[in-house]
Structure formats: structure tokens, C-alpha cells
Amino acid sequence: MSTEQKVVIVTGASQGIGAGLVKAYRERNYRVIANSRSIKPSDDPDVLAIAGDISNPEIARKVAAEGLRRFGRIDSLVNNAGIFVAKRFTDYTEADFANMLAVNLAGFFHVTQAAIAAMAERGSGHIVNITTSLVDHANSNVPSALASLTKGGLNAVTKSLAIEYAKRGVRVNAVSPGVIKTPMHSPGTHETLAKLHPMGRMGDIKDIVDAVLFLESAGFVTGEILHVDGGQSAGH
């Protein structure tokens, strides 16, 4: 099997932004290792679907190991899996705290540690973390302290890893979305959510996919947190 075709891992790949990323990378002729808890096997021989919770270290290591075994390389990783729970700070439960740390931080940690080792060994690679613009522009109408705590951690580690691995050929960036039209937002909420953005609309999945693909092709960009939020991070 030729190993010249590039390979990307996409977490949270079964719907929404993740599914859009899988489709877009395949259109660019990447092989895709797609992970989510509920993902189904693919008929496409260039898509390896691995079901399981990415916060489980064994699943995270399996995603990287099976991808290397099947395709022989890992060129890119998009850490898209995440949980968002909007509650007032004192209303969060211990289960909320544990779940958001597990998926948003532990899930990132385990799969990134495995993937970046393979990238550094080859001397090239690219990681994109999906965060949130609420980290930079808090909104009292959307109380989201745990999202800021966990996704803010991803913003910080994006810059740290970008510097740590810059001379080893691995770039690390982040995309920081506003509110995106995905299955997690019912149509009845769209008008209200659109008003959170100065541009007056919600983002589309394509907006985030396009941003990730831009960073994929921007070989001199690392440590960047790219806001794709209709002006939300700039203020109102």
C-alpha cells in the first residue's frame, strides 16, 4: 500500500462539524481516521471508523495505533470532540465537571500525545483544536464557565505545543467558533443565537471546515487561534 496519501484523524466525527470535516478531507484525497462514540463503519476503504469515547486512554491510543497500522502515517489531527453545557456556575454538577474535563481536556491529551509522537518522528504534521470564542468574549446571556475553563485550556496548550514542536516540523493551531448551526441547536433557537454575533447570523458548518482547511494549507502559520465567529470575539 502506498503511504504517499496524507492521513488525518478527526474526533467527534459522526455529525455536525466533524462529519463536515471528514467529507472535506476526503474531497482533498486524505485518508481519514474518524472517531466518535456512535460512529458507524464506513464503506469507503479510505475512511477508518473507530467507535469509542476519546476520553478513554485505550480508545485514544487505539485511534492512533490502528490508523498507523492501516494507513502507515498520521499527517493531521483535528480535535473536534467536545461537550458544551451552558449553566450558571453554581448549577454545574460534579458530573458536568467530570464529563467536560474528560472529553474536552483528557480526550485532547490522550489522542494528541499519541498522534504528535508519530508526527514528530516523521518530521511533519499539523494539529487543529476546536475551541470557542466564549473564552475570549464572555457573555452573561450564555453562562459557560466550564466551557471557558476547558476550551481556554486548549487555547493555551495550542500556543505551548506550537513552540515546543516548531523545530520538529509539527504545527499546532486552533479554530475558535461562534455558535454554529449543528444538530445540537434546535431551529427554534436559531433567531436568538444569531443575535449573539455582530454579523447577525449563526455560523455554518462550512465556515469552520473552511477555516480548518485554510490552516491545513498555511504552512507558515502555527500557534494561531483563528476566530470564526461573525465578529463575536471583537465585541458588540
N, C-alpha and C positions, 0 to 999 in steps of 0.2 A: 504493500500500500504506500503510495506517495505521501510524504509528510509536508509537502510544499504548501498545501491549502491551509489557511490560517484557522485557528480554533478559538472559540470564545465560550466562557461559562456565563450563563445568565441565571441568577436566582430569582425566585418569585415569578417563574416563567409561564405559569399556566393561564394567566389572564391579564387584562389591563396593559400597563406599560411593559411588563415582562414578555407577554405574548407578542406585543408590537416589536420589541427588540429581537426576539427570535426570528420573526418574519423578515425584519430589515437586514439582519446579519446574513441570513440565508440568501437574500437577494444580492448581497455583496460576495457571495460564494464562500462565506465562512462555514465551517462545521460548528455545530452548536451542542454544548452540553447544557441541557435545560433541567433545572431543578425547581420543584415546589412540593408541598405536602401532597397535593392531589393530582399532579401531572400524570397524564396517560402516555403509554408507549406511542412512539411516532412511527409512521410508515416510511418516513424519509430516512434513508440509511446514513445521512449526514447530520441527523439530529439524534443525540443520545439523551433520552429522558430518564432521569433518576429521581424517583419519588422519595420524599422524606423531609424531616424537619432540619433545616440547615443549622439550627442552633445546637443540634446533636453533633458532638465532635466526630463520631463514627460516620455519620452521613456526610459531613463536610469533607472528611478525608476520602470517603468513597467517591464523591463527585470529582475530585481532582485525580484520584488514582485510576478510576475507571475511564475518565476522559483521556488520560495519558496512555492507558493500555489500548484503547480503541483507536485514537487518532494520532498518538505519538508526540503531541506537543500541546501547550497552552499558551496562546498569544495574548488573550484579553480576558478580563473578568469584570462583569457588571454586577455589583452588589445592590440588587434591586429589592430583594425581600425585605419587608418591613411591616411593622404594626403601628397604627396611629390611633390613639384613644384621646378624644377631647373631653376632659373633665376638669373641674376646679381641683386645685392641688390637694385640698383636704378630702376630696371624694375618691381619689385613687385608692385602690385596694393593694394589699401585698401581692395578690395575684397579677394585677395590672403591672406593678413594678417588675415582678419577676419575669413576666411574659415579654415585656418590651425590652428589658435588658437582654433576655435570651435571644430574641430574634434580631433586634436592631444592632446589638453590640457583639454578643457571643457568636451569632451567625456570621457576621462580618469577620470576626477574628479568626475563627477556625478555617473557613474556606480560603480566606486571603493568605493566611500563613502557609497553607499547602500550595496554593497557586503561585504565590510570589517566589517561593523557593524554586519551582520549576522554571519560572521566567528568568530569574537571576542566573540560573545555571546555563540557560541558552544565551543570556546577554541581551534580551529584549522582552518587552511586554508592556501591557497597559491595563490599569485598573480604574474603573469609574464607580464611585459611590453615589447612590441616590439619597439625598438628604431632604431638607425642607427649608423654605425661605422664612418660616416662622422662627427659626434660630436667630435670624438677623433682624426680623421685624415682628416682634411680639404683638399680639392683638387681643385685647380684653374680651372681644366677642368670640374668640376661638381659644379658650384656655387650654394650653398644651404643654405643660411643664415637662412631662416625661418625654414627649417628642423632642423638645429642645435639649433636654439632658442627653438623650441617646443620639439623636441625629447631630447635635452640636459636637458630640464626641467624634463622629465621623468626619465632620468638617476639620476638626483639629488634627486627627490622625492622617487625613489626606495630605496636609502640608508636611507633617513629620515624615511620612513614608516617602513622599516625593523627594525630600532632601536625602534621606537615608539611602535611597536606591538610584539616585540620579546618575551616578557614575557607573552603575551596573546595568544601565540600559532599560530600566523599568520606569515608566511614567505613571503618576497617580493623580487623578483629578476627581472632581465631584460635580454633579448636576443638582442644583437646588431648586426644586419646582415650587410653583404656587399650587393652587387647587386644580387638579386635572380631572377631566371627565373620564371616569373609570367606573366599573360596576359597583364600587364601594359608595358612590354618591347617587342617590335616587334622583330621578328627573325633577321631582318636586322641590329639591333643594338648589337646583342649578341657578335660578334667578338670584337668590340670596348670596350664594357663593361667588357668583360673577362680580358682585359689588365689592368683594374684598380686594379686587385688582384695579389699579388705576386705568387699565385699558378697558375695563368694563365687561370682560368676558372670562370664562374659565379657560384653562389651557386644554389642548387636545393631546392625546397620546403621541401623535406625530411630532408635536413640539418638543417633547422630551427625547423621543427617538432621534430626531434630527440633531439635537444638542449632543447626545452621546456619540453619534456618528461623526459630528464635527470634531469632537475631542479625539476620536479614534484616528482621524486623519491629520491632526495638528501636531506634528512630530516635535515641535519646539515648545509645546505647552505642557507644563507639569506643575502640580501644586495649586491649580486653578479651581475655584469654586464658582461655577457658571450658573448664575441665577436665570431661571426660565420661568418667570412669574408675573408677566404683564405689568412690571413696574412695582410689584408689591414690596420688594426689599428696599426700594428707593424712598418709600413713604407715600403719604396721601396728601 
